[in-house]
Amino acid sequence: MKNIVITGTSRGIGLELVSVFAKEGHNVLALSRNAGPVSELELENVESLSCDITKPEDLKKVTDFISSNWDQVDVLINNAGALLNKPFADTSLEEFENVYKTNVYGVVGVTQKLIPFMDKNGHVVTVSSMGGVQGSMKFAGLSAYSSSKGAVITLTELLAEEYKETGPSFNVLALGAVQTEMLEEAFPGYQAPISAKEMADYIFEFSLTGNSFYNGKLLQVSNSTP
């Protein structure tokens, strides 16, 4: 039984991840602005906190819970994300900032707070996107989203180097299109080849075992070509 922290758990991949970890007997701390969907599942060993990962006062609630209830954190999955599909010329600086607050600064904030609770065997998995991979196919309208996802890829590489002696391990998954509510909102009518449940099953396995094989690595999780 491991202690798992997952962000962005109110829907999509995050909500599916909570279910699969709980069903396998792990302790889960689910973080989302909307704690309701996880609470409604009434799963054992799951605590759902209403948490905006961009706010220091909310992150303190996370560390307070961990300090009081757990000895350590074994896995952190940075899954929370904001997706904006809008032409660059029409995207305000505020909109750019809001995407970066969740996709970059939120990842930084949560990770900084949880590293002290993690040891050499810990694993930080950050969910990125194929759009953030250098040389990959790019799509108009995703300047804020894809550039933010590129930032956390580089961040992962840097943290793996900085913590290579003490742990935890850091890896990043660049996902292709996954059928989630967020995708539907940004691209109405588009049908992705992978369901949220299928991707959650993959991330579940990788987060528990991937750090035995990888550290500081970007793994492209996409069945599309190129």
N, C-alpha and C positions, 0 to 999 in steps of 0.2 A: 504494500500500500504506500503510495507516494502522495506528497502534497503538491497540488497543481494550482497555479494562478492563471486565469484566462481573462483577457480583456475583450470587450465588444461582444457580449454574450446574449444580447436581447433578441437576436435573430440570426438567420443564416448559418455560416460555418461555426461561429462562436457558440450558438445555442446547441448545435449538434455535438460539438466537442464536449460541452458540459455533460450531455446525456451519456456519451460513450465512456468518458472517464468514470462517471458515477456508477454506471452499470458494471464496470470492471473492478469496482471496489476502492477507487482512489478518493482521497479528500480533495474537494474542489472549492476554490474561492472564485466566484464569478463576478466580474466587474463590468458594469454598464450603467449608463445614465438612467436606463429603465430597468430596474431590478425585477419587475413584475413577471415577465415570461419565464425566467428561471424559477422564481418562487412558486409559480403555478404548477410546475412539474412535480413538486413535493418529493424530490429525490433525497435519499439518504446521503449523509456525508457531504452535502453541498450547502455552502453559505453564499447567498446572493447579496451583494452590496451595491447600493446606488452610488455610483462613483463617476465623476467626470475626470478623466485622467489628465486633463490640462489644468486642473486646479490643485494647488498644494494642500489645501485643507482637506480635500477628498482623498488625496494620497496618504495623508496622515491617518485617516480611518483604516486604510489598508494595512499600514505597518502596525497600528494598534491591535488590529485583529490578529495578525500573524504573531506578534509578540505575546499575546495572551493565550493563543490557542494551539500554535504549532511550534515545534522545535526548529524547523527549517523549511525552506521552499526547495523542492526538487526540480520543478519545471515551471518556467514562465513562458506563456504563449502570448506574444504581442499581436493580437488579432484585430483590435479595433481599427476602423478605417473610415475615412470620408472620401467619397467619390463625387467629383464635379465634372460634368460634360458640358463645356461651354467654350465658344471661341475665345482665343487669347485676348483679342482686342476688346471683348466685352466683359472680361473677367476683372472685377475690381481688385485692388490690393487687399481689401478686407476679405474677399472671398479666397484669395490666395493664402492669406494668413490663417484663415479658419481651417483650410485643408492641412496646412503644415502643422498647426497646433495639435491636431489629432494624430496625423500620420507620422510626424517626426518628433515634435516636442513631447507629445504624450508617451511615445516609446521611450524617449530619454528619461522622462520623469519617473515612470513606473520602474524601468530598469535600474536607475540609480537607487531607488528606495529598496528594491528587493535583493540586489547583489549582496548586501551584508548578511542576508539570511541564507545564502547559497554557498555550497562548498565545491570542492574539486569535481564532484560528480554531477553537479547541477547543470541544467541545460536551458538556455534562453533561445527560444525559437521566434523569429519575427516573420510575420506574413507580409511579403511584398508582392510585386506584380511583374509579369513579363514586360509590361510597359516601362519598367524602371531599369531594365537590363540594357547595357550599352550594346548597340548593334542590332537590337531586336526590332521587329516591326512596330512602328509607332502609329497612333491614331489621332487625327485632328480633334481638338476639343478637350484633350486630356493633359494640357500643359501643367496644371497645378498638381493633379493626381500623380501622373507618371514621374514627374520630377521629384516629388516627395518620396515616392517609392524607390527611386534611385538613391536618394539620400540615406535611407535606412540600410540599403545594401552595403554602402561604403562604411556606415557606422558599425555594422556587424563585423566587418573585416578588421576595423580598428580596435574594437573591444576584445575580439578574440586574441589579438596580439598583446593588448595591455594586460589581460588577465590569464595569459597562457600558463603561468607558473602556479597560480592559486585557484584557477577556475572561477566561475563556471565556464562552460563552453558556450559559444555563440554561433548560431547558424541562421540562414535566412532562406525562405522558400519563395521563389518567384512563381506565382500561380498564373495559369492561363485563365480563360473565361470559366466561371463557375456560376451555376444558376442560383442566384440569391436575390433577395428583395432589393438590395443595393444596386445590383446589376440591372434589374428590371426598371428601377427608377431612372437610371442614367441612360439606358438603351431599351426603351419600351418595345416589346415584341421580339427582342432577340432571344434565341434559345441556345444556351450554352451546352456543350457536350457532357459536362460533369455536374452532378448534383452536389448540393451542400453536404449531404450525408456522406457521399463517396469521398469528398475531399477531407472531411473531418476524420474519417477512418484512416486515411493516409497520414494526416498530421498527427493523429493519436500515436500511431506506431513510430513515426519518425521522432517525435518528441521524447519518447521513452528509450529509444535505442540509437538514434542517429548520432549522438555525441560520442559513441564508442568508435565511430568511423570518421566523423567530420568535426572540424572546428574552424570557424572563420570562413565557411564555404557558402557559396550561393548555389542552390539546387533549383533548376528550372523544372517546375511541375506542370507540364503542359503537353497535351497530345496533338497539338496542331503543328503543321509545317508550313512555312519555316518557323 
